[in-house]
Amino acid sequence: MRTTVHLLRHGEVHNPDKVLYGRLPGYRLSELGHEMAQRAADALAPRDVTAVIASPLERAQQTAAPIAGVHGLTIGTDENLIEADNVFEGERVSVGDGVLRQPRAWKHLYNPIRPSWGEPYVVVAARMRQAVADARDAARGHEAVLVSHQLPIWISRLDFEDRRFPHDPRKRQCSLASLTSLTFDDDKLVAVLYTEPSADLLGKASKIAGA
C-alpha cells in the first residue's frame, strides 16, 4: 500500500528584530509567508491528501490552514513537529553582530555534533520519525501533510536517508515553504522528493536561519 507523507516547512515569518525565534510565542507569518502558504496549498491541491497535521507554533498552523481548506480537512496538531529547542532563542545570531561573539555564549558551542546549544539531533530525529509514522498510519493508501520547521525536517530527511546528523546549517536543502515528500510502500521508504513551490519568492524573503 503506497502512502506519501509530505514534510512542509512553514512560510516566511514576521521578524523585524531579526532574532532566532525558535519556540517563542507570537511569531506569525509575514504577508509573503501567507503567499508562500497558498503556493504550497496550490501545489498540493491535486494530491490525495487526507490528513493535515502541524506543529503547535502559530506560523506552522497558519501555513497548514490553506492546505486544510482546499481539502476540506481539520488541522491536527502534533507536538513532535515543533521547532528544535535552542538556548539562543530571542537573540540575534547573525555572523558578526550577534550573541555568538559574546563570551557568555561560548560555553554552549563546544560540541556541534550533539549539538551543545540545543536539543540533541538524535532526539529531534526520534520525535520526527514518530510523527511521520503516525501520519502514515492515519493516511494509509493516501497522502498526509506535516507542517514543521527547517531543522526538524532536515534532520528527519538525514535520518530516513541514513546520513550523519552533524551538518553545515547553510547547506540544508529545506527552503521556506518547501516540500520534502517521503513515499512508502507499506512501511518501507521507497522515494524522497524535494520541491520548492515558492522558489520564485525566496529572493524576497529575509535571511534569518533557524526557523
Stockholm file with secondary structure:
# STOCKHOLM 1.0

chainA/1-211         MRTTVHLLRHGEVHNPDKVLYGRLPGYRLSELGHEMAQRAADALAPRDVTAVIASPLERAQQTAAPIAGVHGLTIGTDENLIEADNVFEGERVSVGDGVLRQPRAWKHLYNPIRPSWGEPYVVVAARMRQAVADARDAARGHEAVLVSHQLPIWISRLDFEDRRFPHDPRKRQCSLASLTSLTFDDDKLVAVLYTEPSADLLGKASKIAGA
#=GR chainA/1-211 SS CEEEEEEEECCCBCCTTCCCCTTCTTCCBCHHHHHHHHHHHHHHTTSCEEEEEECSSHHHHHHHHHHHHHHTCCEEECGGGSCCCBTTTTSCCCTTTSGGGSHHHHTTCSCTTTTTTBSCHHHHHHHHHHHHHHHHHHTTTSEEEEEECHHHHHHHHHHHTTCCSCCCGGGCSCCTTCEEEEEEETTEEEEEEEECTTGGGGGGSCCCCCC
#=GC SS_cons         CEEEEEEEECCCBCCTTCCCCTTCTTCCBCHHHHHHHHHHHHHHTTSCEEEEEECSSHHHHHHHHHHHHHHTCCEEECGGGSCCCBTTTTSCCCTTTSGGGSHHHHTTCSCTTTTTTBSCHHHHHHHHHHHHHHHHHHTTTSEEEEEECHHHHHHHHHHHTTCCSCCCGGGCSCCTTCEEEEEEETTEEEEEEEECTTGGGGGGSCCCCCC
//
